Amino acid sequence: MAREDNADLLLFLRPFTPRIQELTLWLRDFVWDLYPECNELIYDNYNALAFGWSPSHILGDTFCSIAVFNDKYVHFGFYWGSKIADPEKILLGNGSQYRYIIIKEKEDLPQDYIKKLMADAYAFSVDKAKDLTKAPKGTTITKSISPVKKRPGMMPPKKKK
């Protein structure tokens, strides 16, 4: 599957509003345009639809990602965000690894600054990745699909007491 073969992603985005779908796909194009040789790894998980870009096919090599939790905003994040410099201090998160910004509208993405962070994050991922000579190039890979999801209109039924 390649960038153009986005049937799985479009299916996973269906529960979200058209505005969130459009914003998510715009962010996706933003990354693909800059890193066409990387691989998109899709995780349709319980809490979020998350997909990221990796120089390999391994989650731990992911350098940036998009996560959709609800119909209010999208996360644009860095898998190893704690390892990259953020001189403008715009990234949120205080865990040991992941950092992100909240995107409600296209104008919320500081494109030039994010491109610099992406370049640093990509370099970090390439440095830590194992043998990249065997990695696929420019593919979309659906890695997991949770059978139960917490999405708008898809909440699991509450258990009766």
CYANA upper distance limits for C-alpha pairs under 8 A (distance plus 0.5 A):
  1 MET  CA      5 ASP  CA      6.21
  1 MET  CA    139 THR  CA      5.98
  1 MET  CA    140 THR  CA      5.65
  1 MET  CA    141 ILE  CA      7.13
  2 ALA  CA      6 ASN  CA      8.25
  2 ALA  CA    138 GLY  CA      6.67
  2 ALA  CA    139 THR  CA      4.74
  2 ALA  CA    140 THR  CA      5.52
  3 ARG  CA     32 TRP  CA      8.08
  3 ARG  CA     40 GLU  CA      8.40
  3 ARG  CA    138 GLY  CA      7.45
  3 ARG  CA    139 THR  CA      6.77
  3 ARG  CA    140 THR  CA      6.48
  5 ASP  CA    140 THR  CA      8.10
  6 ASN  CA     10 LEU  CA      6.68
  6 ASN  CA    140 THR  CA      8.36
  7 ALA  CA     11 LEU  CA      6.67
  8 ASP  CA     12 PHE  CA      6.68
  8 ASP  CA    142 THR  CA      7.97
  9 LEU  CA     13 LEU  CA      6.64
  9 LEU  CA     42 ILE  CA      8.09
 10 LEU  CA     14 ARG  CA      6.92
 12 PHE  CA     44 ASP  CA      7.25
 12 PHE  CA     49 LEU  CA      7.56
 13 LEU  CA     21 GLN  CA      6.65
 13 LEU  CA     49 LEU  CA      8.17
 14 ARG  CA     21 GLN  CA      8.23
 15 PRO  CA    151 ARG  CA      7.09
 15 PRO  CA    152 PRO  CA      6.37
 15 PRO  CA    153 GLY  CA      7.10
 15 PRO  CA    154 MET  CA      7.93
 16 PHE  CA     20 ILE  CA      6.69
 16 PHE  CA     21 GLN  CA      6.84
 16 PHE  CA     70 ASN  CA      7.49
 16 PHE  CA     71 ASP  CA      6.36
 16 PHE  CA    151 ARG  CA      8.17
 16 PHE  CA    152 PRO  CA      6.92
 17 THR  CA     21 GLN  CA      6.71
 17 THR  CA     71 ASP  CA      6.53
 18 PRO  CA     22 GLU  CA      6.52
 19 ARG  CA     23 LEU  CA      6.68
 20 ILE  CA     24 THR  CA      6.46
 20 ILE  CA     71 ASP  CA      6.55
 20 ILE  CA     72 LYS  CA      7.99
 20 ILE  CA     73 TYR  CA      7.48
 20 ILE  CA     74 VAL  CA      7.87
 21 GLN  CA     25 LEU  CA      6.67
 22 GLU  CA     26 TRP  CA      6.55
 23 LEU  CA     27 LEU  CA      6.73
 23 LEU  CA     74 VAL  CA      8.32
 23 LEU  CA    105 GLU  CA      7.48
 23 LEU  CA    106 LYS  CA      7.20
 24 THR  CA     28 ARG  CA      6.68
 24 THR  CA     66 ILE  CA      7.93
 24 THR  CA     68 VAL  CA      8.22
 24 THR  CA     74 VAL  CA      7.46
 25 LEU  CA     29 ASP  CA      6.71
 26 TRP  CA     30 PHE  CA      6.76
 26 TRP  CA    106 LYS  CA      8.50
 27 LEU  CA     31 VAL  CA      7.01
 27 LEU  CA     66 ILE  CA      8.14
 28 ARG  CA     32 TRP  CA      6.69
 28 ARG  CA     66 ILE  CA      8.14
 29 ASP  CA     33 ASP  CA      6.37
 30 PHE  CA     34 LEU  CA      7.22
 31 VAL  CA     35 TYR  CA      6.54
 32 TRP  CA     36 PRO  CA      5.56
 32 TRP  CA     38 CYS  CA      8.47
 36 PRO  CA    138 GLY  CA      6.04
 37 GLU  CA     55 PRO  CA      7.97
 37 GLU  CA    137 LYS  CA      5.48
 37 GLU  CA    138 GLY  CA      4.82
 37 GLU  CA    139 THR  CA      8.45
 38 CYS  CA     53 TRP  CA      6.54
 38 CYS  CA     54 SER  CA      6.03
 38 CYS  CA     55 PRO  CA      5.26
 38 CYS  CA     56 SER  CA      7.58
 38 CYS  CA    137 LYS  CA      6.14
 38 CYS  CA    138 GLY  CA      5.39
 38 CYS  CA    139 THR  CA      7.63
 39 ASN  CA     53 TRP  CA      5.83
 39 ASN  CA     54 SER  CA      5.73
 39 ASN  CA     55 PRO  CA      6.63
 39 ASN  CA     56 SER  CA      6.99
 39 ASN  CA     57 HIS  CA      6.97
 39 ASN  CA    136 PRO  CA      7.66
 39 ASN  CA    137 LYS  CA      6.58
 39 ASN  CA    138 GLY  CA      5.45
 39 ASN  CA    139 THR  CA      5.28
 39 ASN  CA    140 THR  CA      6.24
 39 ASN  CA    141 ILE  CA      7.82
 40 GLU  CA     51 PHE  CA      7.05
 40 GLU  CA     52 GLY  CA      6.00
 40 GLU  CA     53 TRP  CA      5.10
 40 GLU  CA     54 SER  CA      7.05
 40 GLU  CA    138 GLY  CA      8.03
 40 GLU  CA    139 THR  CA      6.69
 40 GLU  CA    140 THR  CA      5.06
 40 GLU  CA    141 ILE  CA      6.57
 41 LEU  CA     51 PHE  CA      5.83
 41 LEU  CA     52 GLY  CA      5.85
 41 LEU  CA     53 TRP  CA      6.74
 41 LEU  CA     54 SER  CA      7.86
 41 LEU  CA     57 HIS  CA      7.62
 41 LEU  CA     59 LEU  CA      7.88
 41 LEU  CA    140 THR  CA      6.56
 41 LEU  CA    141 ILE  CA      5.48
 41 LEU  CA    142 THR  CA      6.39
 41 LEU  CA    143 LYS  CA      6.72
 42 ILE  CA     49 LEU  CA      8.16
 42 ILE  CA     50 ALA  CA      6.59
 42 ILE  CA     51 PHE  CA      4.76
 42 ILE  CA     52 GLY  CA      7.25
 42 ILE  CA    140 THR  CA      7.97
 42 ILE  CA    141 ILE  CA      6.62
 42 ILE  CA    142 THR  CA      5.07
 42 ILE  CA    143 LYS  CA      6.10
 42 ILE  CA    144 SER  CA      7.52
 43 TYR  CA     49 LEU  CA      6.54
 43 TYR  CA     50 ALA  CA      5.71
 43 TYR  CA     51 PHE  CA      6.34
 43 TYR  CA    142 THR  CA      6.89
 43 TYR  CA    143 LYS  CA      6.13
 43 TYR  CA    144 SER  CA      5.46
 43 TYR  CA    145 ILE  CA      6.75
 44 ASP  CA     48 ALA  CA      7.09
 44 ASP  CA     49 LEU  CA      5.07
 44 ASP  CA     50 ALA  CA      6.82
 44 ASP  CA    144 SER  CA      6.51
 44 ASP  CA    145 ILE  CA      5.19
 44 ASP  CA    146 SER  CA      6.50
 45 ASN  CA     49 LEU  CA      6.27
 45 ASN  CA     50 ALA  CA      7.78
 45 ASN  CA    144 SER  CA      7.63
 45 ASN  CA    145 ILE  CA      6.52
 45 ASN  CA    146 SER  CA      5.49
 45 ASN  CA    149 LYS  CA      7.13
 46 TYR  CA    146 SER  CA      6.24
 46 TYR  CA    147 PRO  CA      8.34
 46 TYR  CA    148 VAL  CA      6.45
 46 TYR  CA    149 LYS  CA      4.63
 46 TYR  CA    150 LYS  CA      6.01
 47 ASN  CA     69 PHE  CA      6.95
 47 ASN  CA    149 LYS  CA      6.91
 47 ASN  CA    150 LYS  CA      5.84
 47 ASN  CA    151 ARG  CA      7.88
 48 ALA  CA     67 ALA  CA      6.76
 48 ALA  CA     68 VAL  CA      5.95
 48 ALA  CA     69 PHE  CA      5.14
 48 ALA  CA    149 LYS  CA      8.31
 48 ALA  CA    150 LYS  CA      7.82
 48 ALA  CA    151 ARG  CA      8.02
 49 LEU  CA     67 ALA  CA      6.15
 49 LEU  CA     68 VAL  CA      5.70
 49 LEU  CA     69 PHE  CA      7.21
 50 ALA  CA     65 SER  CA      7.48
 50 ALA  CA     66 ILE  CA      6.16
 50 ALA  CA     67 ALA  CA      4.70
 50 ALA  CA     68 VAL  CA      6.85
 51 PHE  CA     65 SER  CA      6.00
 51 PHE  CA     66 ILE  CA      5.98
 51 PHE  CA     67 ALA  CA      7.02
 52 GLY  CA     62 THR  CA      6.55
 52 GLY  CA     63 PHE  CA      7.70
 52 GLY  CA     64 CYS  CA      6.00
 52 GLY  CA     65 SER  CA      4.28
 52 GLY  CA     66 ILE  CA      6.66
 53 TRP  CA     62 THR  CA      5.79
 53 TRP  CA     63 PHE  CA      6.55
 53 TRP  CA     64 CYS  CA      6.22
 53 TRP  CA     65 SER  CA      6.80
 54 SER  CA     58 ILE  CA      7.45
 54 SER  CA     59 LEU  CA      7.64
 54 SER  CA     61 ASP  CA      5.87
 54 SER  CA     62 THR  CA      4.60
 54 SER  CA     63 PHE  CA      6.46
 54 SER  CA     64 CYS  CA      8.24
 54 SER  CA    125 SER  CA      8.13
 55 PRO  CA     61 ASP  CA      7.15
 55 PRO  CA     62 THR  CA      7.68
 55 PRO  CA    122 TYR  CA      8.44
 55 PRO  CA    125 SER  CA      7.91
 55 PRO  CA    126 VAL  CA      7.10
 55 PRO  CA    129 ALA  CA      8.44
 55 PRO  CA    132 LEU  CA      7.70
 55 PRO  CA    135 ALA  CA      7.83
 55 PRO  CA    137 LYS  CA      8.08
 56 SER  CA     61 ASP  CA      7.02
 56 SER  CA     62 THR  CA      8.48
 56 SER  CA    129 ALA  CA      8.09
 56 SER  CA    132 LEU  CA      6.72
 56 SER  CA    135 ALA  CA      5.36
 56 SER  CA    136 PRO  CA      6.95
 56 SER  CA    137 LYS  CA      8.17
 57 HIS  CA     61 ASP  CA      8.23
 57 HIS  CA    135 ALA  CA      6.94
 57 HIS  CA    136 PRO  CA      7.41
 57 HIS  CA    141 ILE  CA      8.31
 58 ILE  CA     62 THR  CA      7.60
 60 GLY  CA     79 TYR  CA      8.41
 61 ASP  CA    125 SER  CA      5.68
 61 ASP  CA    126 VAL  CA      7.80
 61 ASP  CA    128 LYS  CA      7.80
 61 ASP  CA    129 ALA  CA      6.36
 62 THR  CA     78 PHE  CA      8.50
 62 THR  CA     79 TYR  CA      6.50
 62 THR  CA     80 TRP  CA      8.39
 62 THR  CA    125 SER  CA      7.11
 63 PHE  CA     78 PHE  CA      6.15
 63 PHE  CA     79 TYR  CA      5.91
 63 PHE  CA     80 TRP  CA      7.01
 63 PHE  CA    118 MET  CA      7.71
 63 PHE  CA    121 ALA  CA      5.71
 63 PHE  CA    122 TYR  CA      5.80
 63 PHE  CA    124 PHE  CA      8.25
 63 PHE  CA    125 SER  CA      6.35
 64 CYS  CA     76 PHE  CA      7.91
 64 CYS  CA     77 GLY  CA      6.04
 64 CYS  CA     78 PHE  CA      4.82
 64 CYS  CA     79 TYR  CA      6.27
 64 CYS  CA    118 MET  CA      7.33
 64 CYS  CA    121 ALA  CA      7.72
 64 CYS  CA    122 TYR  CA      8.36
 65 SER  CA     75 HIS  CA      8.45
 65 SER  CA     76 PHE  CA      6.35
 65 SER  CA     77 GLY  CA      5.59
 65 SER  CA     78 PHE  CA      6.58
 65 SER  CA     79 TYR  CA      7.43
 66 ILE  CA     74 VAL  CA      7.44
 66 ILE  CA     75 HIS  CA      6.08
 66 ILE  CA     76 PHE  CA      5.24
 66 ILE  CA     77 GLY  CA      6.69
 67 ALA  CA     74 VAL  CA      6.39
 67 ALA  CA     75 HIS  CA      5.52
 67 ALA  CA     76 PHE  CA      7.17
 67 ALA  CA     77 GLY  CA      8.31
 68 VAL  CA     73 TYR  CA      7.73
 68 VAL  CA     74 VAL  CA      5.54
 68 VAL  CA     75 HIS  CA      7.01
 69 PHE  CA     73 TYR  CA      8.21
 69 PHE  CA     74 VAL  CA      7.58
 69 PHE  CA    151 ARG  CA      7.54
 70 ASN  CA     74 VAL  CA      8.26
 70 ASN  CA    151 ARG  CA      7.16
 70 ASN  CA    152 PRO  CA      6.99
 71 ASP  CA    152 PRO  CA      7.80
 72 LYS  CA    104 LYS  CA      7.16
 73 TYR  CA    102 ILE  CA      6.89
 73 TYR  CA    103 ILE  CA      6.02
 73 TYR  CA    104 LYS  CA      5.05
 73 TYR  CA    105 GLU  CA      8.46
 74 VAL  CA    102 ILE  CA      6.36
 74 VAL  CA    103 ILE  CA      5.65
 74 VAL  CA    104 LYS  CA      6.97
 75 HIS  CA    100 TYR  CA      6.61
 75 HIS  CA    101 ILE  CA      6.24
 75 HIS  CA    102 ILE  CA      5.35
 75 HIS  CA    103 ILE  CA      6.58
 76 PHE  CA    100 TYR  CA      5.93
 76 PHE  CA    101 ILE  CA      5.96
 76 PHE  CA    102 ILE  CA      6.98
 76 PHE  CA    103 ILE  CA      7.44
 77 GLY  CA     81 GLY  CA      7.92
 77 GLY  CA     98 TYR  CA      7.51
 77 GLY  CA     99 ARG  CA      6.04
 77 GLY  CA    100 TYR  CA      4.28
 77 GLY  CA    101 ILE  CA      6.77
 78 PHE  CA     98 TYR  CA      6.30
 78 PHE  CA     99 ARG  CA      5.85
 78 PHE  CA    100 TYR  CA      6.55
 78 PHE  CA    118 MET  CA      8.34
 78 PHE  CA    121 ALA  CA      7.52
 79 TYR  CA     97 GLN  CA      7.04
 79 TYR  CA     98 TYR  CA      5.34
 79 TYR  CA     99 ARG  CA      7.37
 80 TRP  CA     84 ILE  CA      7.74
 80 TRP  CA     97 GLN  CA      5.60
 80 TRP  CA     98 TYR  CA      6.02
 80 TRP  CA     99 ARG  CA      7.78
 80 TRP  CA    121 ALA  CA      7.42
 81 GLY  CA     97 GLN  CA      6.35
 81 GLY  CA     98 TYR  CA      5.59
 81 GLY  CA     99 ARG  CA      5.13
 81 GLY  CA    100 TYR  CA      8.02
 81 GLY  CA    121 ALA  CA      7.65
 82 SER  CA     96 SER  CA      7.03
 82 SER  CA     97 GLN  CA      5.48
 82 SER  CA     98 TYR  CA      6.86
 82 SER  CA     99 ARG  CA      6.95
 83 LYS  CA     97 GLN  CA      7.86
 83 LYS  CA    121 ALA  CA      8.37
 83 LYS  CA    124 PHE  CA      8.35
 84 ILE  CA    117 LEU  CA      7.65
 84 ILE  CA    120 ASP  CA      6.80
 84 ILE  CA    121 ALA  CA      6.73
 84 ILE  CA    124 PHE  CA      8.38
 85 ALA  CA    117 LEU  CA      7.98
 85 ALA  CA    120 ASP  CA      8.42
 86 ASP  CA     90 ILE  CA      7.49
 86 ASP  CA     91 LEU  CA      7.54
 86 ASP  CA    117 LEU  CA      7.79
 90 ILE  CA    101 ILE  CA      7.44
 91 LEU  CA     99 ARG  CA      6.13
 91 LEU  CA    100 TYR  CA      5.62
 91 LEU  CA    101 ILE  CA      5.90
 92 LEU  CA     99 ARG  CA      5.95
 92 LEU  CA    100 TYR  CA      5.71
 92 LEU  CA    101 ILE  CA      6.42
 93 GLY  CA     98 TYR  CA      7.14
 93 GLY  CA     99 ARG  CA      5.52
 93 GLY  CA    100 TYR  CA      7.14
 94 ASN  CA     98 TYR  CA      8.41
 94 ASN  CA     99 ARG  CA      7.98
 95 GLY  CA     99 ARG  CA      8.46
102 ILE  CA    108 ASP  CA      8.24
103 ILE  CA    108 ASP  CA      5.92
103 ILE  CA    109 LEU  CA      6.99
104 LYS  CA    108 ASP  CA      7.05
105 GLU  CA    109 LEU  CA      8.31
109 LEU  CA    114 ILE  CA      7.94
110 PRO  CA    114 ILE  CA      6.47
111 GLN  CA    115 LYS  CA      6.52
112 ASP  CA    116 LYS  CA      7.09
113 TYR  CA    117 LEU  CA      6.95
114 ILE  CA    118 MET  CA      6.44
115 LYS  CA    119 ALA  CA      6.65
116 LYS  CA    120 ASP  CA      6.92
117 LEU  CA    121 ALA  CA      6.56
118 MET  CA    122 TYR  CA      6.36
119 ALA  CA    123 ALA  CA      6.66
120 ASP  CA    124 PHE  CA      6.72
121 ALA  CA    125 SER  CA      6.71
122 TYR  CA    126 VAL  CA      6.63
123 ALA  CA    127 ASP  CA      6.61
124 PHE  CA    128 LYS  CA      6.82
125 SER  CA    129 ALA  CA      6.42
131 ASP  CA    135 ALA  CA      7.99
148 VAL  CA    156 PRO  CA      7.53
149 LYS  CA    154 MET  CA      7.01
149 LYS  CA    155 MET  CA      7.29
149 LYS  CA    156 PRO  CA      7.69
150 LYS  CA    154 MET  CA      6.56
150 LYS  CA    155 MET  CA      5.58
150 LYS  CA    156 PRO  CA      7.41
151 ARG  CA    155 MET  CA      6.44
